[in-house]
Amino acid sequence: MTSPRATTTLWRPTGPRELELVRDLGFRAWPPRLPEQPIFYPVLNEDYAVTIARDWNVRFDGAGFVTRFEVDSEFVRRYPVRQAGGRNILELWVPAEELDDFNAHIVGRIEVVHEFR
């Protein structure tokens, strides 16, 4: 009998357009990056994701959402944690060309946990 995989919880602040693409993918994967988006960056802290969704996505897109999802811990270790500002502003930087592989290691579904308008 195999034991369940250990997972790491990540959050992603997103606007309505990206969320619609996630919905189209059955809440199981992130859409490909646009040419001007070379990095996919989920965050490691829910409060940081809330700040971005509430203060940035709402201002620029009219709505902001925070999603939560699990990724296989062993796989996700390949991406170093980046500090994007303060002590709790932590991100993973996933190169756009690796997003399909990253998506293949999502465990379960991507959930919307906060919504701001």
N, C-alpha and C positions, 0 to 999 in steps of 0.2 A: 504494500500500500504506500503510495507517495503522499508526502505531506503537502499542504497547500503552499503555493509560492508566497514568499514575503513580498509585500508591496510597499511603495512609497506614495504618500498622498501629495498631489500637486494641485495647484489652483491656476486658473487662467482667466484674467479679466478680458472681456470681449464685448464688442459692439453688436448691434442687431444683424448686420450683414454676415459677419463670421458665424454667429450663432445659427443663422438660417442654413448655412452650409454644413455645420455640424449636425443639425437636425436632418438634413438631406442624407447624411452619412449614417443615420440611425443612432446618433449619439455614441458612436464607437470609434471615431477617428477625427483628426483635425484635417482641414482642407489644405491642399498645397499652398505654399507661400506665393505671393505675387513677386514679380521680378525685383521690386524695390524692398522686399522683405527677405533678406538672406538668412535671417535667424528666426526660429520659433522659440519663444521664451516663456515657458510656464514658470510660476513663482512658487516658493516654498512656504509662504506665509499668507494665511487667509486675510489678515488685516491689510497687508500690502495690496492684495488683489482687490479688496473692497475700495481702498483709496483710489486706485487707478480707475476702476469701473465707475465709481460715483463722481470723481472729480474730473476725469478726462473723457471717458467714453460718453457720458451724458452731455458734456459740453460740446463735443465734436460730432456725436452721432445721434443725440436725442435720447439715448437709452444706454445703459451699461449693465452687464451681467457678470456674475462671478460663477465660474464653473469649478467643479471639483472632480478629480479622477484619480485612479490608481494606476501605477506603472510598476512592472516587475522591478524590484529593488536591485537585483544583480545587474540587470541591463542598464538601468538608469545611472549606475555608478560611473559609467564611462564619461558622463558629462560633468565637468567641474562646476561647483557652486560658485556663482559670481555675485559679488556684493555690488549692487547698483546704486548705492548711496549710504543710508544709515545702516546701523547694525542689523536691523531686521528686514532690510530690503534685499532679499536674496532671490536669485533667478538661476535657472538652468538655461544654457544657450545651446540649442539644438540646430545645427546647420540645416538649411532648407532641404538639401539633397539627402538628408538622413531621416526626414519626417516619415516616410513610409515605414521604415524599420522601427522608428519610435512608436508609430501607431500600432504596429503589430504586437507591441509589448504592453499596450493598455489592457488592464484587467478589468472587465466589467464595462459599465457605461459611464459616459460623461454626464454629470448631473449639474443642473442649474441650481445654485444654492442661495443666490441673492440677485435681486433685480432692482434697478434704479431708473427713474424717469425724471 
